Amino acid sequence: MSAILSLEVTDADLAALFDMTTRWVRKCAEDGVIERTGRNKYRLGDAVPALIAHQTGGDVGEEINKARLRKITADATLAELELAKARGDVAMVSEFERVQAAKYAIIKYNVLRVPQRAVLQLLGETNETAFKQKLREELITALRTAAETEPDLNETDDHADADE
């Protein structure tokens, strides 16, 4: 243990440390907050933590401080979210789902149209490698077109079901 923690101090010393009166220190001793080691003498290592806990409310004070910190953190998070919304950096989950559904409808539509577009190219093709290559090129074209197409969010996805 550090020598400073076992140091014996007076009520005046503790009062000065806490910017309080000697009467306050003696009252804390009377209330059992701190323990005397002699007449107006206290062990520094025991008295300081006890007085700090007493001034901050002990466990209750610690819980209050934790709650305050959670509230401050929540307020900051909410403010950051509002700022991100204002900048257009975030969107509602429902909006994201709507855009994704529209994008998937475009992909579905393009992929389902591949047989229509590829049928003439593949008709009579006997070379398996050439057949696969042409089919692959059509699929890549369909997916690339889907990736480059912006979804029309006002349009229903009836056209996606047309080729099923």
N, C-alpha and C positions, 0 to 999 in steps of 0.2 A: 504494500500500500504506500502511496505517496506520502511524504512527510507533511505536505501542506494539508492533506485531508484529515490527518490526525491532530492538526493544530487546534489549540483551544483558544477561542476568541470571546470577547465580551459582547454584551448586548449592544453597546455603542458601535462596535465593529460591524455587527450584523445589520444594525439600523442604517449605518452609512452605506453598506453594500446594496441595500434594498431601497435606499432613499426614503426611509421611514423613520419613526421615532423609536426611542428605546422603550417607551411604553407599549408600542405595538409588538415589539419583540417579546417583552415580558408577558403580554397578554397571550401571545402565541404559545409561550411556555406553559402558562396557566391552563390553556385550553387543550394541552397535550399535543400540539402540532410539532413542537420541538422539545427535546429533552435537555435539561440542565445537567452539567457535569460538576457544577459548583455554584457558588453565589454569583448570579449573573454571568456565568461562564457556559459556553456551548462548544461542542465539537464541530468544527467547520464542515467536515465531510458528511455529517448527518444533518446539520441544521440547514445548509443551503438547499439541498434537494427537497427537503420537507417544506421549507418556506416557499420555494418556487411552485411546488405542487399546490400549496395552500393558496397562493395568489392566483394561480391559473385555474383553480377549481378542481385540482387533482384529476382523477379519472374522468369525472364529469366534464371538467374543463377541456381535457384532451379530446373527449368525444365531441364536444361542441366545436372545438377547433377543426377536427376532422370533417364534421358536417359542413362547417363554413367553407373549408377547402373544396369539398365535393361540389358545393353550390357555386363557388367561384369558377371551378373547372367546367361545370355544366353550362354556366352562363357564357364562358369564353368559347366553348364548343358550339353553342347555339349561335353566337355572334359570328363565328367563323363560317358556319353553315349558311347563315343568312347572306354573308358577303359572297360566298361561293355561288349561291343561287342568283344573286344580283349580277354577278359577272357572267353567269351562264355556264359555270364550270360543273354544275351538278344538275340533275333532273330528278323528278319524282320517279319512283320505281314503276308506277303505272305507265308513265310516259315512255320509259325505257322498254317496257314489255310491249307496248304498242308499236314502237319503231322496230323492235326485233321481230315481232310477228309479221310486219309488213315486209321486212327484209327476207325472212324465211319464205314468205309467199312468192317473192320474186325468184328466189333460188329454185323453189319447187316448180314454178311455171317454166323457167328456162330449161331445167333438167328434163321435165316431162315433154318438152318440145324437141328434144334431141332425136328421137326416132323419126319424127316427121322430116327433119332436115337431113338426116343421115341416110334415109332409105334409098334415095336415088344413087348416092355415092357407093353404098354397100351392095346394091342389087347386082348379082352376078360376080361379086368378088369371091375368088376361090382361095386366094393367098391369106392364110390366117394372120400373119404378121401385118400385112397391109390392112386387113379388116380391123384388127385391134387398133392400129395406128390411126385410122380414119375416125373410128368411134371415140378414141381417146381425144383427138383434136376437137371433135364436136363437143365433148363433155367439158374440155378446158375452155372452149369458146363460151359455152353456156354459163360456166361459173365466173369467168372473167366479166362477161356482160352483166351478170347479177351483181358482182362486186362494184362495178362502175355505175350501176343504176341507183339513183336516189329514190327511196320509196315515196309514193304519193300517199300521205297519211289520210287524205280525204276520200280516197278511193277504196271500195270494198275489195276483198280478195276473191271475187267471183271468178276472175279469169284464171286463177290458180287451180280451181277445181274443174275447169273446162276440159282438160286433157286426161282426167282420171278414168 
